[in-house]
Amino acid sequence: MNLSTFTWIHTVLSLGAIVAGFVVVIGMQRRQASPSWIAAFLASAVATSVTGFGFPFDHFLPSHWVGVISLVVLGLAILGHYVFGQSALGRSIYLMGSIIGLYLLVFVLIAQAFLKVPALHALAPTQTEPAFAIAQIAALIVFIILGIAAARASRPRPAVV
């Protein structure tokens, strides 16, 4: 497979994982997360991280660390959801793993956007400029808020007597 086809597949997997991840997070907040969307998110997010290691490299890069961390977090989310199930621990592990996994995908999306989109690249050509930091911090804040909202929604409801 040539590099451009491989890049296209990796990019489609990544964007699909991000879309599915947001559908799952919205479902978490509504207590209506669809098993199909959960499976699609977890599978495409893992596939994105795995295919990230298929690009040529001569030394371990920061992007590889993000991939390793993502695979660990997504592995925990999979265990939390499919092994520990509806236990409080399982729900918590799945919820946090999914939120962090989605955040890491968005983190990389922002980094790639600043590399590939000319207007963004002009604002932060080395990704050490304030524009890049502001975008990443804003994303982190959004995901912290999403995580808190999803955690609150996932708490067991008190029994109505």
C-alpha positions in Angstrom: 0.0 0.0 0.0 1.4 3.4 -0.9 1.8 6.1 1.8 -0.9 8.4 0.5 -3.5 5.6 0.6 -2.3 4.6 4.1 -2.5 8.3 5.2 -6.1 8.5 3.8 -7.2 5.4 5.6 -5.6 6.6 8.9 -7.3 10.0 8.5 -10.7 8.6 7.7 -10.4 6.3 10.8 -9.4 9.2 12.9 -12.2 11.5 11.8 -14.7 8.6 12.1 -13.5 7.9 15.6 -13.9 11.6 16.6 -17.4 11.7 15.2 -18.4 8.4 16.9 -16.7 9.6 20.1 -18.8 12.8 20.2 -22.0 10.7 19.6 -21.0 8.4 22.5 -20.2 11.4 24.8 -23.6 13.0 24.0 -25.2 9.6 24.7 -23.3 9.3 28.0 -24.7 12.6 29.1 -28.2 11.5 28.1 -27.8 8.1 29.6 -28.5 6.7 26.1 -25.2 5.6 24.7 -25.8 3.2 21.8 -23.8 -0.1 21.9 -23.2 0.2 18.2 -21.8 3.8 18.5 -19.7 2.7 21.5 -18.2 -0.2 19.5 -17.6 2.0 16.5 -15.8 4.6 18.6 -13.6 2.2 20.5 -12.7 0.1 17.4 -12.0 3.1 15.2 -10.0 4.9 18.0 -7.9 1.8 18.5 -7.4 1.4 14.8 -6.4 5.1 14.5 -3.7 4.7 17.2 -2.5 1.4 15.8 -2.2 2.7 12.2 -0.3 5.8 13.5 2.6 3.4 14.1 2.6 2.4 10.4 4.1 5.7 9.2 7.8 5.6 8.4 10.0 6.9 11.3 13.6 6.5 12.4 13.1 7.2 16.1 10.3 7.3 18.6 8.5 10.6 18.3 6.1 12.5 20.6 3.2 11.3 18.4 4.2 7.7 19.2 3.9 8.5 23.0 0.4 9.9 22.3 -0.4 6.6 20.5 0.9 4.5 23.3 -1.0 6.5 25.9 -4.1 6.4 23.8 -3.9 2.6 23.4 -3.5 2.1 27.1 -6.5 4.5 27.9 -8.7 2.9 25.2 -7.7 -0.6 26.5 -8.9 0.4 29.9 -12.1 1.8 28.5 -12.7 -1.4 26.6 -12.1 -3.4 29.8 -14.3 -1.1 31.8 -17.2 -1.4 29.4 -17.0 -5.0 28.2 -15.5 -6.8 31.2 -16.5 -4.9 34.2 -19.8 -3.8 32.7 -22.4 -2.0 34.7 -20.5 -2.0 38.0 -19.6 1.5 39.3 -15.9 0.8 38.7 -16.5 -0.4 35.2 -18.7 2.6 34.3 -16.1 5.0 35.7 -13.2 3.4 33.9 -15.1 3.2 30.6 -16.3 6.8 31.0 -12.9 8.4 31.8 -11.1 6.2 29.2 -13.5 7.2 26.5 -13.3 10.9 27.3 -9.5 10.8 27.5 -9.3 8.7 24.3 -11.5 11.2 22.4 -9.5 14.1 23.8 -6.2 12.6 22.5 -7.8 12.2 19.1 -8.8 15.9 19.1 -5.4 16.9 20.5 -3.8 15.3 17.4 -6.4 16.7 15.1 -5.5 20.2 16.4 -1.8 19.5 16.0 -2.4 18.3 12.4 -4.6 21.3 11.6 -1.8 23.6 12.7 0.6 21.7 10.5 -1.6 21.3 7.4 -4.0 24.3 7.2 -2.1 27.2 5.8 -3.9 29.9 7.9 -3.3 28.0 11.1 0.3 27.1 10.2 1.0 30.8 9.7 -0.2 31.5 13.3 1.9 28.7 14.8 4.6 27.3 12.4 6.5 25.6 15.2 3.5 24.8 17.4 5.2 26.6 20.3 3.3 29.9 19.6 0.4 31.2 21.8 -2.3 30.4 19.2 -1.4 26.7 19.3 -1.3 26.7 23.1 -4.6 28.5 23.3 -6.3 26.0 21.0 -5.0 23.0 22.9 -5.9 24.5 26.3 -9.4 25.4 25.0 -9.8 21.8 23.9 -8.6 20.5 27.2 -11.1 22.7 29.1 -14.0 21.5 26.9 -13.1 17.9 27.6 -12.8 18.5 31.3 -16.3 19.9 31.2 -17.6 17.0 29.0 -16.0 14.5 31.4 -17.6 16.2 34.5 -21.0 16.3 32.8 -20.8 12.7 31.7 -19.6 11.6 35.2 -22.6 13.4 36.8 -25.0 11.9 34.3 -23.6 8.4 34.9 -24.2 8.4 38.6 -26.9 6.0 39.7 -30.2 7.8 40.3 -31.7 7.5 43.7 -34.6 5.1 43.9 -38.0 6.8 43.9 -40.2 5.6 46.8 
